[in-house]
Structure formats: C-alpha cells, structure tokens
Amino acid sequence: MNLLLGIIAIVAIVLLVTGGFVQSLNFLLWVGLVLAIIAVIVFLARVVTGRRTI
C-alpha cells in the first residue's frame, strides 16, 4: 500500500510540474507572437516613411 501511495504521489508531482511548464510555454508563445507583430509594424513604418534610422 505504501508503494502505491508513493507512485501516486510521484505521478501527481510530475503532472503538476508538466502542467506548469505547458502553461508557461503557452504564455511565452503569445508573448512571442505579440513581439513579432510589433516588429512587423515597425518594419512597415520604416519602409513607408523611408527612414533608415530608429
């Protein structure tokens, strides 16, 4: 019975850590997407205005 309880505890900890990593990766994916959109807007603004310096 103690072995089963230990296995369940280990599986619960692994699932908890994995769930945290997946949520943080999802957050970082959205942050990267927003930064990419901002970079495209800045690039287009430089092309349209003809400025070569930031």
N, C-alpha and C positions, 0 to 999 in steps of 0.2 A: 504494500500500500504506500509506503514512503517513497519507493522508486517511482510509482505512478504519479504521485504528487510532485516529485522533483521534475519529472518530464513535462508535466503540465505547466509548471512554473517557468521552465526554460522556454517552452514554446510561447507562452504568454509574453515573456520579455522580448523574445525575438520578433514577434508580431508587433509589439509596441514600438520597438526601435525602427522596424521596417516602415511602419505607418508614418512615423515622424519624418523619415527620410523622403518618402514619397510626397508628403505634403510640402516639405521644403523645396524639393525639386520642382514641384508644380508651381510654387511661388516664384522660384528663380526663372522658370520658363516664361512666365508672364512679364517679369521684370526685363528679361532679355528682349521680348517682343516689343515692349514699350520703348526701350532704348533703340532698337532697330528702326522703329517708326520715326523717332525723333531724329536719328541720323539721316534718314531719307529726306525728311522735311528740311533739315539744314542744308543737305547737299543740293536739293532742288532750289532752295532760296539762293544759294551761291551761284548756281548755274543761271537762274533767271535774272538776277541782278548784275551778273558779270563780275562780282567781286572775287578776288583770289585770296584775300586775307581774311582771317576771322577776327 
